[in-house]
Amino acid sequence: MAHILIVEDNPDYRELLQNFLESALHSVNTADDAAAALALLAVRSFDLILLDIMLPDADGFAVCRHIRAQHPAVPVIMLTALDNEECQMRGYELQIDDYITKPVSMALLLHKVEAVLRRTMPPAEQSAKDALCFGDISLNLRTHTVRVSDTYVDFTLREFEILLELLQAPGAVTTRKALIEKLWGCDFYGDTRIVDTHMKNIRKKLGAADCIETVRGVGYRLRARSDMPGPAQKGGQSQ
């Protein structure tokens, strides 16, 4: 999993890119102009930036110059409708890692993104980013496996996706509505209790490592087992 910044002013295309990259299990932030992009770069680091050239407040070349001055190691892929040779040459003069012209298939884009990440991320860092851990639970994004303590446990694709959502926001409440919209889609009109059914199966498979807490009427969250209320906390101080 890589942390990717998308700088794109077209809201529909920006959402398409975000949804596709997130479905490939990458973490994505978006910016709709140069100012928003530079504000994000000032407070967090990214493994890769997808950068449009035609932005409303500055061109992508100016943004790229700033990135190269302040964050020289961050790979940049220019993703733009400008397909002339002059723009491509300007991009490569700014030491971009790739120049992709729109339209491009999402599958090809993903291959190009992952090729750049393989070249620029150290193997040890790639391995670390492939794994999400919480307590005795370890989820590997590249091999799509779940390990509980020292044992690999079979999870269905949907169970894996739900657990991933929880692991990406430990301690925060993940609502049933958010899970439905993210994993089943906004046009899902079935019973929201389908989430509870999957969660019941997940908790059974986690066994003693289960650290999922039900937030009644809202959703679920991960809590460290030491934070879980014990018998004394539930019934007052022990005598």
C-alpha positions in Angstrom: 0.0 0.0 0.0 1.3 3.4 -0.9 0.2 6.9 0.1 -0.7 8.7 -3.1 -1.7 12.4 -3.7 -3.9 13.1 -6.7 -3.8 16.7 -8.0 -6.7 17.1 -10.4 -9.3 19.8 -10.8 -11.9 17.8 -12.6 -14.1 16.4 -9.8 -15.5 13.4 -11.7 -12.1 12.3 -13.0 -10.5 12.9 -9.6 -13.1 10.7 -7.9 -12.6 8.0 -10.6 -8.9 8.0 -9.9 -9.3 7.9 -6.2 -11.8 5.1 -6.2 -9.7 3.0 -8.6 -6.5 3.5 -6.6 -8.2 2.8 -3.3 -9.7 -0.4 -4.8 -6.1 -1.4 -5.4 -5.6 -0.9 -1.7 -3.6 2.4 -1.9 -4.2 5.3 0.5 -5.3 8.4 -1.4 -5.5 12.1 -0.7 -6.8 14.5 -3.3 -6.4 18.2 -4.1 -8.3 20.2 -6.7 -5.8 23.0 -7.2 -2.1 23.9 -6.6 -2.8 25.6 -3.2 -4.5 22.6 -1.8 -1.8 20.3 -3.0 1.0 22.3 -1.5 -0.9 22.6 1.8 -1.2 18.8 2.0 2.5 18.4 1.1 3.4 20.7 4.0 1.8 18.5 6.6 2.3 14.9 5.4 4.5 12.8 3.2 3.5 10.9 0.1 5.0 7.9 -1.8 3.8 9.2 -5.2 2.0 12.2 -6.7 -0.3 12.1 -9.8 -0.2 15.7 -11.1 -2.4 17.4 -13.7 -0.9 20.3 -15.6 -3.9 22.5 -16.2 -4.9 23.6 -12.7 -7.1 26.6 -11.9 -4.6 28.6 -9.8 -1.2 27.5 -11.3 0.1 25.1 -13.9 1.4 21.7 -12.9 4.9 22.6 -14.0 5.1 25.3 -11.2 3.8 22.7 -8.7 6.4 20.2 -9.9 9.2 22.8 -9.4 8.1 23.3 -5.8 7.9 19.5 -5.2 11.4 19.1 -6.6 12.7 21.9 -4.4 11.0 20.8 -1.2 10.5 17.1 -1.7 13.1 15.9 -4.2 12.7 12.2 -3.5 8.9 12.0 -4.1 8.1 10.5 -7.5 5.8 12.5 -9.7 3.7 11.2 -12.6 2.1 13.9 -14.8 -1.4 12.9 -15.9 -2.7 15.4 -18.4 -4.6 15.9 -21.6 -1.7 17.9 -23.1 0.0 15.4 -25.4 2.4 17.7 -27.3 6.2 17.0 -27.2 7.0 20.4 -25.7 5.0 19.7 -22.6 6.5 16.3 -22.2 10.0 17.7 -22.5 9.2 20.3 -19.9 8.0 17.6 -17.6 11.1 15.4 -18.0 13.3 18.4 -17.5 11.7 18.8 -14.1 12.7 15.1 -13.4 9.2 13.7 -13.4 9.1 9.9 -13.3 6.5 9.4 -16.0 4.2 11.4 -18.3 0.8 9.9 -19.1 -1.7 11.5 -21.5 -5.4 11.2 -21.0 -7.5 9.3 -21.8 -5.7 6.3 -20.3 -7.3 3.0 -19.1 -7.3 2.7 -15.3 -5.7 -0.8 -15.6 -2.7 0.7 -17.5 -2.5 3.6 -15.2 -2.3 1.3 -12.2 0.5 -0.7 -13.9 2.5 2.5 -14.4 1.9 3.7 -10.8 3.1 0.4 -9.4 6.1 0.3 -11.8 7.2 3.7 -10.4 6.6 2.6 -6.9 8.8 -0.5 -7.4 11.6 1.7 -8.7 11.4 4.3 -5.9 10.4 2.5 -2.7 13.1 0.5 -0.9 12.1 -3.2 -0.6 12.0 -3.1 3.2 9.7 0.0 3.1 7.5 -1.7 0.5 7.1 -4.8 2.8 6.3 -2.5 5.8 3.6 -0.7 3.8 2.1 -4.0 2.6 1.3 -5.0 6.2 -1.3 -3.5 8.6 -1.1 -4.8 12.2 -3.1 -4.3 15.3 -2.5 -6.4 18.4 -2.2 -10.0 17.3 -3.8 -9.3 13.9 -1.7 -8.9 10.8 -3.2 -8.2 7.4 -1.0 -8.3 4.3 -2.2 -6.2 1.4 0.1 -7.8 -1.2 -0.6 -11.5 -0.5 -4.2 -10.8 0.7 -3.7 -12.9 3.8 -4.7 -12.5 7.4 -2.5 -13.8 10.3 -3.9 -14.1 13.8 -1.0 -14.6 16.3 1.2 -17.0 14.3 -1.6 -18.7 12.4 -2.9 -17.8 8.9 -6.7 -17.7 8.8 -8.9 -17.9 5.7 -11.0 -14.7 5.1 -13.4 -14.2 2.3 -12.8 -11.1 0.1 -15.6 -9.1 1.8 -14.4 -10.1 5.3 -10.8 -9.0 4.3 -12.1 -5.7 3.0 -14.1 -5.0 6.2 -11.1 -5.8 8.4 -8.9 -3.6 6.2 -11.3 -0.7 6.8 -11.1 -1.1 10.5 -7.3 -1.5 10.5 -6.8 1.7 8.5 -8.6 3.7 11.3 -7.8 2.0 14.6 -9.7 3.5 17.5 -12.1 5.5 15.2 -15.7 4.4 14.6 -16.4 2.9 11.2 -20.1 3.2 10.5 -22.2 0.6 8.9 -23.3 3.2 6.3 -19.7 3.9 5.4 -18.9 0.2 5.0 -22.0 -0.3 2.8 -21.1 2.7 0.6 -17.4 1.9 0.3 -17.7 -1.9 -0.2 -21.2 -2.5 -1.6 -21.7 0.8 -3.4 -24.0 3.7 -3.0 -26.8 1.9 -5.0 -27.0 -0.9 -2.5 -30.6 -1.2 -1.2 -30.3 -4.4 0.8 -30.4 -4.9 4.6 -27.6 -3.1 6.4 -27.5 -6.1 8.8 -25.4 -7.8 6.1 -22.5 -5.9 7.7 -23.3 -7.4 11.1 -23.4 -10.9 9.6 -19.9 -10.5 8.1 -18.6 -8.9 11.3 -19.9 -11.9 13.3 -17.9 -14.2 11.0 -14.8 -12.0 11.3 -14.9 -11.9 15.1 -15.3 -15.7 15.2 -12.2 -16.2 13.0 -10.2 -13.7 15.1 -11.0 -15.8 18.2 -9.0 -14.7 21.2 -7.4 -11.9 19.2 -10.8 -10.3 18.7 -10.5 -6.6 19.5 -13.5 -5.3 17.6 -15.9 -3.3 19.7 -19.6 -2.7 18.6 -20.7 0.9 19.0 -24.4 0.4 19.4 -26.5 2.0 16.7 -23.4 3.3 14.8 -20.9 0.8 13.8 -17.6 -0.7 14.9 -14.1 0.2 16.0 -10.8 -1.5 17.0 -9.7 -1.1 20.6 -6.6 -2.5 22.2 -7.6 -5.3 24.5 -6.1 -3.5 27.5 -8.7 -0.8 26.9 -11.6 -3.2 26.9 -13.8 -3.0 30.0 -13.1 -6.0 32.3 -15.5 -7.5 34.9 -14.4 -5.0 37.6 -15.1 -2.0 35.3 -18.5 -3.3 34.2 -19.7 -4.0 37.7 -17.8 -1.4 39.7 -14.7 -2.0 41.8 -14.1 -5.5 42.9 -14.3 -6.3 46.6 
